[in-house]
């Protein structure tokens, strides 16, 4: 569970903001003709993948909480 928390925090606080900056840069470069459309799409795909990863980490955290609740016989 702790690993899922750390991965979630890293993705949310570091990786996703970096990916969003990369996308903004790619968009500006695409608008000026400096990069192709595939580069722009790849930057957007990276953001979507990171958001999907965030959901996966949240699911993992919730599953672990349920497992802990079962072990101790109470709701946390």
C-alpha positions in Angstrom: 0.0 0.0 0.0 2.9 2.3 0.8 4.4 1.7 -2.6 1.1 2.7 -4.2 1.0 5.9 -2.2 4.6 6.8 -3.2 4.0 6.1 -6.8 0.7 8.1 -6.8 2.5 11.0 -5.2 5.4 10.9 -7.6 3.1 10.7 -10.6 0.7 13.4 -9.4 3.4 15.9 -8.2 6.2 15.4 -10.6 5.5 13.2 -13.7 2.1 14.6 -14.6 3.1 18.3 -14.3 6.2 17.6 -16.4 4.1 15.8 -19.1 1.7 18.7 -19.1 4.5 21.1 -19.7 5.9 18.9 -22.5 2.4 18.9 -24.1 2.2 22.7 -23.9 5.6 23.0 -25.4 4.7 20.5 -28.2 1.5 22.4 -28.9 3.3 25.7 -29.2 5.9 24.0 -31.5 3.2 22.4 -33.6 1.5 25.7 -34.0 4.7 27.3 -35.3 5.5 24.3 -37.5 8.5 23.1 -35.6 7.2 19.6 -34.7 4.8 17.2 -36.4 1.4 16.2 -35.3 2.6 12.8 -34.1 4.8 14.5 -31.5 1.8 16.4 -30.3 -0.2 13.3 -30.1 2.5 11.5 -28.2 2.7 14.2 -25.6 -1.1 14.0 -25.1 -0.9 10.2 -24.9 1.7 10.4 -22.2 -0.7 12.6 -20.1 -3.5 10.2 -20.6 -1.3 7.2 -19.6 -0.2 9.0 -16.4 -3.8 9.8 -15.5 -4.6 6.1 -16.0 -1.7 5.2 -13.8 -3.0 7.5 -11.1 -6.4 5.7 -11.2 -4.6 2.4 -11.0 -2.6 3.5 -7.9 -5.8 4.7 -6.3 -7.5 1.4 -7.0 -4.5 -0.5 -5.5 -4.7 1.7 -2.4 -8.4 1.0 -1.9 -7.9 -2.7 -2.4 -5.2 -2.8 0.3 -7.4 -0.9 2.7 -10.2 -3.4 2.2 -7.7 -6.2 2.8 -6.6 -4.6 6.0 -10.2 -4.1 7.1 -10.8 -7.8 6.5 -7.7 -8.7 8.6 -8.7 -6.6 11.6 -12.4 -7.1 11.2 -13.3 -3.5 11.2 -13.7 -0.5 8.8 -10.7 1.8 8.6 
